[in-house]
């Protein structure tokens, strides 16, 4: 794959989408195009693939794909519905989400996602807009910083880390933040840097990642044709929880309140059907690509029930 980037759960994701040669598909997280190229390889002449990414670097990388069946849009996947509607592409046969930060983003020091490098404290997936991590950390109240680190990083020393950040302000580099966070975390988890949870939380917050997922999944599902597939690869328990709950809720349909007896025919049936159980990477893939260890793939299929908000 491009620049040595290997997409996680590639074969499993392709199987989950149940790709039809003449189908229309969406890769909502293009990254470096590993999934997109594999989908294109399975499409016939009449097939179409639309890819999206909020990262300008990823969009630039995608310009190397010269294929009349392929289109790439610079936009967050929370705008998936608008993008599809404006292009008249709905309904589609499948939508794939590969959530979280990509390996190239982590490996590029200047992006500020990783404490492996000393770099500007940016962390934005879309560098053309929004507040950087440094700008937020240097202006946010201590209570807000603590809440973000606790809720999004699941860091039990969030209050201490937030207090240390405020005391050390202004912060401008990843190394400064890593040093401050590590000094405030009292215990060490085996195999994990003490700054890991803090960096994760700040990145998720700066990019509004959980909110993006919550907005995008209903848009994607609503634009699937009957029998179309929704496939979501997540790497973090908070991401996976949103995908799992969405698929469960939509598969169960509208439930009658326990205190109001209603005929079964009066309830809305499920608009989606869960396909199989959660899929995780096998031992061989985890050994070859350590990032795959935390990956979880969930799949659901659109039923014939009409979608309305």
C-alpha positions in Angstrom: 0.0 0.0 0.0 1.0 3.7 -0.4 4.0 4.7 1.7 4.0 1.4 3.5 0.6 2.1 5.0 -1.4 -1.0 5.6 -5.2 -0.7 6.2 -6.5 -2.6 9.1 -9.0 -5.5 8.7 -8.9 -5.0 4.9 -10.2 -8.4 3.8 -12.8 -8.4 6.6 -14.0 -4.9 5.6 -14.3 -5.8 2.0 -16.3 -8.9 2.9 -18.5 -6.9 5.2 -19.4 -4.5 2.4 -20.5 -7.4 0.2 -19.2 -5.5 -2.8 -21.2 -5.8 -6.1 -19.4 -5.0 -9.3 -22.0 -2.4 -10.4 -22.5 -1.0 -6.9 -22.0 2.5 -5.4 -19.9 2.8 -2.3 -18.5 5.4 0.1 -15.1 5.3 1.8 -15.9 7.9 4.5 -12.3 7.9 5.8 -9.9 7.8 2.8 -6.6 8.1 4.7 -4.0 6.9 2.3 -6.5 5.0 0.2 -5.9 1.4 1.1 -9.5 0.5 1.5 -10.5 2.7 -1.5 -8.0 1.0 -3.9 -9.2 -2.4 -2.8 -12.8 -1.5 -3.3 -12.0 -0.1 -6.8 -10.3 -3.4 -7.7 -13.6 -5.2 -7.1 -15.8 -2.8 -8.9 -16.9 -3.2 -12.6 -17.0 -0.5 -15.2 -20.3 0.8 -13.9 -19.4 0.8 -10.3 -18.7 4.0 -8.4 -16.7 4.9 -5.3 -16.9 8.2 -3.4 -14.2 8.9 -0.8 -14.1 11.6 1.8 -11.4 12.9 4.2 -11.1 16.0 6.3 -7.3 15.9 6.2 -5.9 18.0 3.3 -2.8 15.8 3.1 -4.9 12.7 2.6 -6.9 14.5 -0.1 -3.7 15.4 -1.8 -2.5 11.8 -1.7 -5.8 10.7 -3.2 -5.2 12.9 -6.3 -2.9 10.1 -7.5 -5.8 7.9 -8.2 -6.8 8.4 -11.8 -10.0 6.4 -12.2 -13.2 7.6 -13.7 -15.2 5.6 -11.2 -13.6 7.4 -8.3 -14.3 10.8 -6.6 -12.7 12.3 -3.5 -14.1 15.1 -1.4 -12.3 17.3 1.2 -14.9 17.2 4.0 -15.5 15.6 7.4 -17.7 12.6 7.3 -20.4 14.4 9.3 -21.2 16.0 6.0 -21.7 12.7 4.2 -25.4 13.2 3.7 -24.9 16.6 2.1 -22.1 15.4 -0.2 -24.1 12.4 -1.4 -27.3 14.4 -1.9 -25.5 17.2 -3.9 -24.0 14.6 -6.2 -27.2 12.6 -6.6 -25.5 9.4 -5.5 -27.9 8.1 -2.9 -29.0 5.5 -2.3 -25.6 3.7 -2.1 -24.7 0.0 -1.6 -22.2 0.4 1.2 -20.4 2.9 3.5 -17.2 2.2 5.3 -15.8 4.1 8.3 -12.2 3.6 9.5 -12.3 5.7 12.6 -9.7 7.5 14.6 -6.3 8.9 13.8 -4.4 7.3 10.9 -0.9 5.9 11.0 0.5 8.6 8.6 -0.9 11.3 10.8 0.8 9.8 13.8 4.1 9.3 11.9 4.3 12.9 10.6 5.9 14.8 13.5 4.6 18.3 12.4 1.0 17.2 13.0 1.6 17.1 16.7 -0.5 13.9 17.3 2.4 11.9 18.9 4.7 12.5 21.8 7.4 10.4 20.0 8.5 13.6 18.4 9.0 17.2 19.7 6.7 19.1 17.4 4.2 22.0 17.5 1.1 21.0 19.5 -1.4 21.0 16.7 -3.5 17.7 16.6 -6.0 19.0 14.0 -7.0 16.4 11.4 -8.0 19.3 9.2 -5.2 21.8 9.4 -7.1 24.4 7.3 -9.6 25.2 10.1 -10.3 25.1 13.8 -8.3 25.6 17.1 -5.0 23.8 17.7 -4.4 21.8 20.8 -2.0 24.5 22.0 -4.6 27.2 21.6 -7.2 25.2 23.5 -4.9 24.1 26.3 -3.6 27.6 26.8 -7.0 29.2 27.2 -9.4 26.6 28.5 -10.5 26.6 32.2 -8.8 23.9 34.3 -12.2 22.3 35.0 -12.8 21.9 31.2 -9.4 20.4 30.6 -9.9 17.9 33.5 -13.3 16.9 32.1 -12.0 16.2 28.6 -9.0 14.2 29.9 -11.3 12.2 32.2 -14.2 11.5 29.8 -12.3 11.1 26.6 -9.0 9.7 27.8 -10.4 7.7 30.7 -7.5 9.0 32.8 -8.1 8.6 36.5 -5.5 11.4 37.2 -7.3 13.8 35.0 -7.6 16.5 37.7 -4.0 16.4 38.5 -3.0 16.5 34.8 -5.2 19.5 34.2 -3.8 21.3 37.2 -0.3 20.7 36.0 -1.1 21.9 32.5 -2.6 25.2 33.8 0.5 25.7 36.0 2.9 25.1 33.1 1.1 27.3 30.6 1.8 28.4 27.9 2.5 25.1 26.2 3.6 25.0 22.6 5.1 21.6 21.9 4.2 17.9 22.2 7.3 17.3 24.4 6.2 19.9 26.9 2.7 18.4 27.1 4.1 14.9 27.5 6.4 15.9 30.2 3.7 17.7 32.2 1.2 14.9 31.8 3.7 12.2 32.7 4.7 14.1 35.8 1.1 14.3 37.0 0.2 10.6 36.5 1.1 8.8 39.7 1.0 5.2 38.5 2.4 3.6 35.4 0.5 1.1 33.2 2.7 -1.6 31.8 3.6 -1.0 28.2 1.9 2.4 28.0 3.4 5.9 28.2 1.8 7.9 31.1 1.0 10.7 28.6 -1.0 8.4 26.2 -4.4 8.9 27.7 -4.0 12.7 27.9 -2.9 12.9 24.2 -5.7 10.7 23.1 -8.3 12.8 25.0 -7.1 16.1 23.7 -7.0 14.8 20.1 -10.5 13.5 20.3 -11.7 16.8 21.7 -9.9 19.1 19.3 -11.4 17.1 16.3 -14.8 16.5 17.8 -14.4 12.9 16.9 -17.2 11.4 18.9 -19.7 14.0 17.8 -18.7 13.5 14.2 -19.5 9.8 14.5 -22.8 10.4 16.2 -23.9 12.7 13.4 -22.5 10.6 10.5 -23.9 7.2 11.2 -27.5 8.1 10.8 -26.8 10.0 7.6 -24.9 7.0 6.2 -27.6 4.5 7.2 -30.4 6.7 5.8 -28.7 6.7 2.4 -28.2 3.0 2.1 -30.5 1.1 -0.3 -32.3 -2.0 1.1 -29.6 -4.6 1.6 -26.8 -2.0 1.7 -24.1 -2.4 4.3 -22.7 -0.1 6.9 -19.2 -1.2 8.2 -17.5 0.6 11.0 -13.9 0.0 12.2 -13.1 1.5 15.5 -9.9 1.6 17.6 -11.2 3.0 20.9 -13.9 1.9 23.3 -15.7 5.2 23.1 -15.9 5.0 19.3 -17.0 1.4 19.3 -19.6 2.1 21.9 -21.3 4.7 19.6 -21.3 2.3 16.7 -22.5 -0.7 18.7 -25.3 1.3 20.3 -26.4 2.8 17.0 -26.6 -0.6 15.2 -28.4 -2.2 18.2 -31.0 0.6 18.4 -31.7 0.6 14.7 -31.9 -3.2 14.6 -34.4 -3.3 17.4 -36.7 -0.7 16.0 -39.1 1.5 17.9 -40.0 -0.1 21.2 -43.3 0.4 23.0 -43.1 2.2 26.4 -43.5 -0.4 29.1 -46.5 1.4 30.6 -48.4 1.8 27.3 -49.7 -1.4 25.6 -49.4 -1.2 21.9 -50.1 -3.7 19.2 -46.9 -5.0 17.5 -48.1 -3.7 14.2 -48.1 -0.2 15.6 -44.3 -0.3 16.3 -41.7 0.6 13.7 -39.6 -2.4 12.8 -35.8 -2.2 12.8 -34.3 -0.2 10.0 -31.1 -2.2 10.1 -30.1 -5.7 10.8 -26.8 -6.5 12.5 -24.6 -8.8 10.5 -22.6 -11.3 12.5 -20.6 -10.4 15.7 -17.9 -7.9 16.2 -14.8 -8.8 14.2 -11.2 -8.4 15.5 -7.9 -8.8 13.8 -6.3 -12.2 13.9 -2.9 -13.1 15.4 -1.0 -12.8 12.2 -2.3 -9.3 11.4 -1.7 -8.1 14.9 1.9 -9.4 14.7 2.4 -7.6 11.4 0.6 -4.5 12.3 0.4 -3.7 16.0 -2.2 -1.0 15.4 -4.7 -3.8 14.5 -4.7 -5.1 18.1 -7.4 -2.7 19.2 -9.5 -2.7 16.0 -13.1 -3.8 16.1 -15.3 -4.1 13.0 -19.1 -4.0 13.3 -21.4 -4.5 10.4 -25.1 -3.8 9.8 -27.4 -4.1 6.8 -30.2 -1.8 5.8 -33.7 -3.4 5.8 -36.6 -2.3 3.7 -38.2 -0.1 6.4 -38.5 3.5 5.4 -36.1 5.9 7.0 -37.5 9.1 8.6 -36.2 11.2 11.4 
